């Protein structure tokens, strides 16, 4: 059986291009993880959230995959679970004087 975690670990160790691309997406992965954790912590299934949003369960899965999700959709997603969505801009130290 193929273990995706082992493959990922191996690629992170041996493939610098893979490692860079993955690292560049870490912030996006963190957002996706936060969405899913919030839903799970609220005890809501994708199907239940879909019902609250008036969309299909696959639409919720698409939101949770991070593919072409707008701010308006993210706000609706959060509100349907009893959350509010906030954004925080932070200065990137090395980019400040660039």
MARNUVEX-37916 format. One record per atom (N, C-alpha, C): residue number from 1; atom name; x, y, z. Coordinates in Angstrom, 2 decimals, decimal comma, padded with zeros to 5 digits. Layout:
BEGIN
<resi->NUM	name->CA	x->X	y->Y	z->Z>
...
END
This chain:
BEGIN
<resi->1	name->N	x->000,83	y->-001,17	z->000,00>
<resi->1	name->CA	x->000,00	y->000,00	z->000,00>
<resi->1	name->C	x->000,89	y->001,25	z->000,00>
<resi->2	name->N	x->000,50	y->002,23	z->-000,78>
<resi->2	name->CA	x->001,25	y->003,48	z->-000,88>
<resi->2	name->C	x->000,87	y->004,38	z->000,30>
<resi->3	name->N	x->001,89	y->004,92	z->000,96>
<resi->3	name->CA	x->001,67	y->005,82	z->002,08>
<resi->3	name->C	x->002,05	y->007,23	z->001,64>
<resi->4	name->N	x->001,06	y->008,09	z->001,48>
<resi->4	name->CA	x->001,28	y->009,45	z->000,98>
<resi->4	name->C	x->002,20	y->010,25	z->001,90>
<resi->5	name->N	x->002,09	y->010,05	z->003,20>
<resi->5	name->CA	x->002,96	y->010,79	z->004,13>
<resi->5	name->C	x->004,43	y->010,43	z->003,92>
<resi->6	name->N	x->004,69	y->009,15	z->003,70>
<resi->6	name->CA	x->006,07	y->008,73	z->003,47>
<resi->6	name->C	x->006,60	y->009,29	z->002,15>
<resi->7	name->N	x->005,76	y->009,31	z->001,14>
<resi->7	name->CA	x->006,17	y->009,88	z->-000,15>
<resi->7	name->C	x->006,46	y->011,36	z->000,01>
<resi->8	name->N	x->005,56	y->012,06	z->000,70>
<resi->8	name->CA	x->005,76	y->013,50	z->000,93>
<resi->8	name->C	x->007,06	y->013,74	z->001,69>
<resi->9	name->N	x->007,28	y->012,98	z->002,75>
<resi->9	name->CA	x->008,49	y->013,14	z->003,56>
<resi->9	name->C	x->009,74	y->012,93	z->002,71>
<resi->10	name->N	x->009,72	y->011,91	z->001,88>
<resi->10	name->CA	x->010,85	y->011,63	z->001,02>
<resi->10	name->C	x->011,10	y->012,76	z->000,02>
<resi->11	name->N	x->010,04	y->013,26	z->-000,57>
<resi->11	name->CA	x->010,18	y->014,36	z->-001,52>
<resi->11	name->C	x->010,67	y->015,63	z->-000,83>
<resi->12	name->N	x->010,19	y->015,90	z->000,37>
<resi->12	name->CA	x->010,65	y->017,08	z->001,11>
<resi->12	name->C	x->012,15	y->016,99	z->001,40>
<resi->13	name->N	x->012,63	y->015,79	z->001,65>
<resi->13	name->CA	x->014,05	y->015,61	z->001,97>
<resi->13	name->C	x->014,93	y->015,64	z->000,73>
<resi->14	name->N	x->014,44	y->015,12	z->-000,39>
<resi->14	name->CA	x->015,30	y->014,90	z->-001,56>
<resi->14	name->C	x->015,07	y->015,84	z->-002,74>
<resi->15	name->N	x->013,91	y->016,47	z->-002,82>
<resi->15	name->CA	x->013,58	y->017,26	z->-004,01>
<resi->15	name->C	x->013,41	y->018,73	z->-003,62>
<resi->16	name->N	x->014,43	y->019,53	z->-003,91>
<resi->16	name->CA	x->014,41	y->020,94	z->-003,50>
<resi->16	name->C	x->013,29	y->021,72	z->-004,17>
<resi->17	name->N	x->012,96	y->021,40	z->-005,41>
<resi->17	name->CA	x->011,87	y->022,11	z->-006,09>
<resi->17	name->C	x->010,52	y->021,78	z->-005,43>
<resi->18	name->N	x->010,31	y->020,51	z->-005,13>
<resi->18	name->CA	x->009,09	y->020,10	z->-004,43>
<resi->18	name->C	x->009,00	y->020,81	z->-003,08>
<resi->19	name->N	x->010,12	y->020,80	z->-002,34>
<resi->19	name->CA	x->010,16	y->021,42	z->-001,01>
<resi->19	name->C	x->009,82	y->022,91	z->-001,10>
<resi->20	name->N	x->010,36	y->023,62	z->-002,10>
<resi->20	name->CA	x->010,08	y->025,05	z->-002,26>
<resi->20	name->C	x->008,61	y->025,27	z->-002,58>
<resi->21	name->N	x->008,06	y->024,51	z->-003,51>
<resi->21	name->CA	x->006,65	y->024,67	z->-003,88>
<resi->21	name->C	x->005,74	y->024,39	z->-002,69>
<resi->22	name->N	x->006,04	y->023,34	z->-001,94>
<resi->22	name->CA	x->005,23	y->023,01	z->-000,77>
<resi->22	name->C	x->005,33	y->024,11	z->000,28>
<resi->23	name->N	x->006,54	y->024,58	z->000,53>
<resi->23	name->CA	x->006,76	y->025,64	z->001,51>
<resi->23	name->C	x->006,02	y->026,91	z->001,11>
<resi->24	name->N	x->006,02	y->027,23	z->-000,17>
<resi->24	name->CA	x->005,32	y->028,41	z->-000,66>
<resi->24	name->C	x->003,81	y->028,33	z->-000,41>
<resi->25	name->N	x->003,29	y->027,12	z->-000,30>
<resi->25	name->CA	x->001,85	y->026,92	z->-000,09>
<resi->25	name->C	x->001,48	y->026,71	z->001,39>
<resi->26	name->N	x->002,45	y->026,77	z->002,27>
<resi->26	name->CA	x->002,17	y->026,48	z->003,69>
<resi->26	name->C	x->001,07	y->027,37	z->004,27>
<resi->27	name->N	x->001,06	y->028,65	z->003,93>
<resi->27	name->CA	x->000,04	y->029,53	z->004,46>
<resi->27	name->C	x->-001,35	y->029,12	z->003,98>
<resi->28	name->N	x->-001,44	y->028,74	z->002,71>
<resi->28	name->CA	x->-002,72	y->028,27	z->002,17>
<resi->28	name->C	x->-003,16	y->026,99	z->002,86>
<resi->29	name->N	x->-002,22	y->026,08	z->003,08>
<resi->29	name->CA	x->-002,54	y->024,85	z->003,78>
<resi->29	name->C	x->-003,02	y->025,14	z->005,19>
<resi->30	name->N	x->-002,44	y->026,13	z->005,84>
<resi->30	name->CA	x->-002,84	y->026,50	z->007,20>
<resi->30	name->C	x->-004,28	y->027,01	z->007,22>
<resi->31	name->N	x->-004,66	y->027,82	z->006,23>
<resi->31	name->CA	x->-006,04	y->028,31	z->006,14>
<resi->31	name->C	x->-007,02	y->027,15	z->005,96>
<resi->32	name->N	x->-006,68	y->026,25	z->005,05>
<resi->32	name->CA	x->-007,54	y->025,09	z->004,80>
<resi->32	name->C	x->-007,68	y->024,26	z->006,07>
<resi->33	name->N	x->-006,57	y->024,03	z->006,74>
<resi->33	name->CA	x->-006,59	y->023,26	z->007,99>
<resi->33	name->C	x->-007,46	y->023,95	z->009,04>
<resi->34	name->N	x->-007,38	y->025,27	z->009,12>
<resi->34	name->CA	x->-008,19	y->026,02	z->010,09>
<resi->34	name->C	x->-009,68	y->025,88	z->009,79>
<resi->35	name->N	x->-010,06	y->025,91	z->008,50>
<resi->35	name->CA	x->-011,46	y->025,74	z->008,12>
<resi->35	name->C	x->-011,98	y->024,38	z->008,57>
<resi->36	name->N	x->-011,23	y->023,36	z->008,25>
<resi->36	name->CA	x->-011,65	y->022,00	z->008,57>
<resi->36	name->C	x->-011,71	y->021,79	z->010,09>
<resi->37	name->N	x->-010,69	y->022,26	z->010,80>
<resi->37	name->CA	x->-010,68	y->022,11	z->012,26>
<resi->37	name->C	x->-011,85	y->022,83	z->012,90>
<resi->38	name->N	x->-012,18	y->024,02	z->012,40>
<resi->38	name->CA	x->-013,32	y->024,76	z->012,96>
<resi->38	name->C	x->-014,61	y->023,98	z->012,78>
<resi->39	name->N	x->-014,80	y->023,41	z->011,58>
<resi->39	name->CA	x->-016,01	y->022,63	z->011,31>
<resi->39	name->C	x->-016,06	y->021,40	z->012,21>
<resi->40	name->N	x->-014,97	y->020,68	z->012,30>
<resi->40	name->CA	x->-014,92	y->019,47	z->013,13>
<resi->40	name->C	x->-015,13	y->019,82	z->014,60>
<resi->41	name->N	x->-014,48	y->020,88	z->015,07>
<resi->41	name->CA	x->-014,64	y->021,30	z->016,47>
<resi->41	name->C	x->-016,07	y->021,73	z->016,78>
<resi->42	name->N	x->-016,76	y->022,24	z->015,76>
<resi->42	name->CA	x->-018,16	y->022,63	z->015,93>
<resi->42	name->C	x->-019,09	y->021,42	z->015,87>
<resi->43	name->N	x->-018,52	y->020,25	z->015,54>
<resi->43	name->CA	x->-019,32	y->019,02	z->015,46>
<resi->43	name->C	x->-020,24	y->018,99	z->014,25>
<resi->44	name->N	x->-019,82	y->019,64	z->013,18>
<resi->44	name->CA	x->-020,64	y->019,75	z->011,98>
<resi->44	name->C	x->-020,01	y->018,95	z->010,85>
<resi->45	name->N	x->-020,80	y->018,12	z->010,19>
<resi->45	name->CA	x->-020,30	y->017,37	z->009,04>
<resi->45	name->C	x->-020,34	y->018,27	z->007,80>
<resi->46	name->N	x->-019,65	y->017,84	z->006,77>
<resi->46	name->CA	x->-019,72	y->018,57	z->005,50>
<resi->46	name->C	x->-021,16	y->018,62	z->005,01>
<resi->47	name->N	x->-021,89	y->017,53	z->005,17>
<resi->47	name->CA	x->-023,28	y->017,48	z->004,71>
<resi->47	name->C	x->-024,15	y->018,49	z->005,46>
<resi->48	name->N	x->-023,96	y->018,58	z->006,78>
<resi->48	name->CA	x->-024,74	y->019,53	z->007,58>
<resi->48	name->C	x->-024,37	y->020,97	z->007,20>
<resi->49	name->N	x->-023,11	y->021,23	z->007,04>
<resi->49	name->CA	x->-022,68	y->022,57	z->006,65>
<resi->49	name->C	x->-023,24	y->022,93	z->005,27>
<resi->50	name->N	x->-023,24	y->021,96	z->004,37>
<resi->50	name->CA	x->-023,80	y->022,19	z->003,03>
<resi->50	name->C	x->-025,26	y->022,59	z->003,13>
<resi->51	name->N	x->-026,00	y->021,91	z->004,00>
<resi->51	name->CA	x->-027,41	y->022,22	z->004,20>
<resi->51	name->C	x->-027,58	y->023,65	z->004,71>
<resi->52	name->N	x->-026,74	y->024,03	z->005,67>
<resi->52	name->CA	x->-026,81	y->025,38	z->006,23>
<resi->52	name->C	x->-026,48	y->026,45	z->005,18>
<resi->53	name->N	x->-025,58	y->026,11	z->004,28>
<resi->53	name->CA	x->-025,16	y->027,05	z->003,25>
<resi->53	name->C	x->-026,06	y->027,03	z->002,02>
<resi->54	name->N	x->-026,89	y->025,99	z->001,91>
<resi->54	name->CA	x->-027,74	y->025,84	z->000,74>
<resi->54	name->C	x->-026,97	y->025,41	z->-000,50>
<resi->55	name->N	x->-025,93	y->024,60	z->-000,25>
<resi->55	name->CA	x->-025,12	y->024,08	z->-001,35>
<resi->55	name->C	x->-025,00	y->022,56	z->-001,19>
<resi->56	name->N	x->-024,32	y->021,91	z->-002,12>
<resi->56	name->CA	x->-024,11	y->020,46	z->-002,04>
<resi->56	name->C	x->-022,90	y->020,15	z->-001,16>
<resi->57	name->N	x->-022,85	y->018,92	z->-000,69>
<resi->57	name->CA	x->-021,68	y->018,48	z->000,11>
<resi->57	name->C	x->-020,40	y->018,58	z->-000,72>
<resi->58	name->N	x->-020,41	y->018,21	z->-002,02>
<resi->58	name->CA	x->-019,18	y->018,39	z->-002,80>
<resi->58	name->C	x->-018,74	y->019,85	z->-002,89>
<resi->59	name->N	x->-019,68	y->020,79	z->-002,82>
<resi->59	name->CA	x->-019,32	y->022,21	z->-002,83>
<resi->59	name->C	x->-018,56	y->022,57	z->-001,56>
<resi->60	name->N	x->-018,96	y->022,00	z->-000,43>
<resi->60	name->CA	x->-018,24	y->022,23	z->000,82>
<resi->60	name->C	x->-016,85	y->021,61	z->000,74>
<resi->61	name->N	x->-016,76	y->020,42	z->000,17>
<resi->61	name->CA	x->-015,45	y->019,77	z->000,00>
<resi->61	name->C	x->-014,54	y->020,64	z->-000,87>
<resi->62	name->N	x->-015,11	y->021,27	z->-001,88>
<resi->62	name->CA	x->-014,33	y->022,14	z->-002,76>
<resi->62	name->C	x->-013,83	y->023,36	z->-001,99>
<resi->63	name->N	x->-014,69	y->023,93	z->-001,14>
<resi->63	name->CA	x->-014,27	y->025,07	z->-000,31>
<resi->63	name->C	x->-013,09	y->024,63	z->000,56>
<resi->64	name->N	x->-013,23	y->023,45	z->001,17>
<resi->64	name->CA	x->-012,19	y->022,95	z->002,07>
<resi->64	name->C	x->-010,92	y->022,51	z->001,35>
<resi->65	name->N	x->-010,98	y->022,41	z->000,04>
<resi->65	name->CA	x->-009,77	y->022,10	z->-000,71>
<resi->65	name->C	x->-009,01	y->023,37	z->-001,07>
<resi->66	name->N	x->-009,68	y->024,53	z->-000,89>
<resi->66	name->CA	x->-009,04	y->025,80	z->-001,15>
<resi->66	name->C	x->-009,01	y->026,24	z->-002,60>
<resi->67	name->N	x->-009,76	y->025,57	z->-003,44>
<resi->67	name->CA	x->-009,73	y->025,88	z->-004,87>
<resi->67	name->C	x->-010,68	y->027,02	z->-005,21>
<resi->68	name->N	x->-010,11	y->028,13	z->-005,66>
<resi->68	name->CA	x->-010,89	y->029,29	z->-006,11>
<resi->68	name->C	x->-011,99	y->029,68	z->-005,14>
<resi->69	name->N	x->-011,61	y->029,91	z->-003,90>
<resi->69	name->CA	x->-012,57	y->030,29	z->-002,88>
<resi->69	name->C	x->-012,41	y->031,78	z->-002,60>
<resi->70	name->N	x->-013,50	y->032,51	z->-002,73>
<resi->70	name->CA	x->-013,47	y->033,94	z->-002,48>
<resi->70	name->C	x->-013,75	y->034,28	z->-001,04>
<resi->71	name->N	x->-013,46	y->035,51	z->-000,68>
<resi->71	name->CA	x->-013,67	y->035,98	z->000,68>
<resi->71	name->C	x->-015,14	y->035,88	z->001,08>
<resi->72	name->N	x->-016,02	y->036,24	z->000,17>
<resi->72	name->CA	x->-017,45	y->036,19	z->000,46>
<resi->72	name->C	x->-017,87	y->034,76	z->000,84>
<resi->73	name->N	x->-017,39	y->033,79	z->000,11>
<resi->73	name->CA	x->-017,70	y->032,39	z->000,40>
<resi->73	name->C	x->-017,13	y->031,97	z->001,75>
<resi->74	name->N	x->-015,90	y->032,38	z->002,03>
<resi->74	name->CA	x->-015,28	y->032,05	z->003,31>
<resi->74	name->C	x->-016,04	y->032,67	z->004,48>
<resi->75	name->N	x->-016,53	y->033,88	z->004,29>
<resi->75	name->CA	x->-017,33	y->034,52	z->005,34>
<resi->75	name->C	x->-018,63	y->033,76	z->005,58>
<resi->76	name->N	x->-019,29	y->033,32	z->004,52>
<resi->76	name->CA	x->-020,53	y->032,54	z->004,66>
<resi->76	name->C	x->-020,25	y->031,21	z->005,36>
<resi->77	name->N	x->-019,16	y->030,56	z->004,98>
<resi->77	name->CA	x->-018,74	y->029,30	z->005,57>
<resi->77	name->C	x->-018,56	y->029,47	z->007,08>
<resi->78	name->N	x->-017,81	y->030,50	z->007,46>
<resi->78	name->CA	x->-017,55	y->030,75	z->008,88>
<resi->78	name->C	x->-018,85	y->031,06	z->009,63>
<resi->79	name->N	x->-019,67	y->031,92	z->009,07>
<resi->79	name->CA	x->-020,91	y->032,32	z->009,73>
<resi->79	name->C	x->-021,85	y->031,13	z->009,93>
<resi->80	name->N	x->-021,88	y->030,21	z->008,98>
<resi->80	name->CA	x->-022,76	y->029,03	z->009,08>
<resi->80	name->C	x->-022,37	y->028,13	z->010,24>
<resi->81	name->N	x->-021,15	y->028,29	z->010,73>
<resi->81	name->CA	x->-020,68	y->027,50	z->011,87>
<resi->81	name->C	x->-020,66	y->028,31	z->013,16>
<resi->82	name->N	x->-021,06	y->029,58	z->013,09>
<resi->82	name->CA	x->-021,04	y->030,41	z->014,27>
<resi->82	name->C	x->-019,72	y->031,12	z->014,50>
<resi->83	name->N	x->-018,93	y->031,26	z->013,45>
<resi->83	name->CA	x->-017,65	y->031,94	z->013,52>
<resi->83	name->C	x->-017,71	y->033,23	z->012,72>
<resi->84	name->N	x->-016,75	y->034,11	z->012,97>
<resi->84	name->CA	x->-016,55	y->035,26	z->012,09>
<resi->84	name->C	x->-015,18	y->035,09	z->011,45>
<resi->85	name->N	x->-015,02	y->035,68	z->010,30>
<resi->85	name->CA	x->-013,76	y->035,56	z->009,57>
<resi->85	name->C	x->-013,02	y->036,88	z->009,67>
<resi->86	name->N	x->-011,77	y->036,83	z->010,07>
<resi->86	name->CA	x->-010,95	y->038,03	z->010,14>
<resi->86	name->C	x->-009,66	y->037,79	z->009,37>
<resi->87	name->N	x->-009,08	y->038,89	z->008,91>
<resi->87	name->CA	x->-007,80	y->038,83	z->008,20>
<resi->87	name->C	x->-006,80	y->039,69	z->008,95>
<resi->88	name->N	x->-005,56	y->039,31	z->008,86>
<resi->88	name->CA	x->-004,51	y->040,04	z->009,53>
<resi->88	name->C	x->-003,35	y->040,20	z->008,56>
<resi->89	name->N	x->-002,97	y->041,43	z->008,29>
<resi->89	name->CA	x->-001,81	y->041,68	z->007,45>
<resi->89	name->C	x->-000,60	y->041,90	z->008,34>
<resi->90	name->N	x->000,48	y->041,22	z->007,99>
<resi->90	name->CA	x->001,71	y->041,36	z->008,76>
<resi->90	name->C	x->002,84	y->041,68	z->007,81>
<resi->91	name->N	x->003,73	y->042,53	z->008,25>
<resi->91	name->CA	x->004,89	y->042,90	z->007,45>
<resi->91	name->C	x->005,83	y->041,70	z->007,38>
<resi->92	name->N	x->006,32	y->041,44	z->006,18>
<resi->92	name->CA	x->007,34	y->040,41	z->005,99>
<resi->92	name->C	x->008,67	y->041,14	z->006,15>
<resi->93	name->N	x->009,41	y->040,84	z->007,20>
<resi->93	name->CA	x->010,63	y->041,62	z->007,50>
<resi->93	name->C	x->011,57	y->041,82	z->006,33>
<resi->94	name->N	x->011,90	y->040,79	z->005,59>
<resi->94	name->CA	x->012,86	y->040,93	z->004,50>
<resi->94	name->C	x->012,29	y->041,69	z->003,31>
<resi->95	name->N	x->010,95	y->041,80	z->003,21>
<resi->95	name->CA	x->010,32	y->042,47	z->002,07>
<resi->95	name->C	x->010,02	y->043,94	z->002,37>
<resi->96	name->N	x->010,14	y->044,35	z->003,60>
<resi->96	name->CA	x->009,75	y->045,70	z->004,01>
<resi->96	name->C	x->010,52	y->046,78	z->003,25>
<resi->97	name->N	x->011,78	y->046,61	z->003,06>
<resi->97	name->CA	x->012,60	y->047,62	z->002,39>
<resi->97	name->C	x->012,90	y->047,28	z->000,94>
<resi->98	name->N	x->012,22	y->046,26	z->000,43>
<resi->98	name->CA	x->012,50	y->045,85	z->-000,95>
<resi->98	name->C	x->011,87	y->046,78	z->-001,96>
END
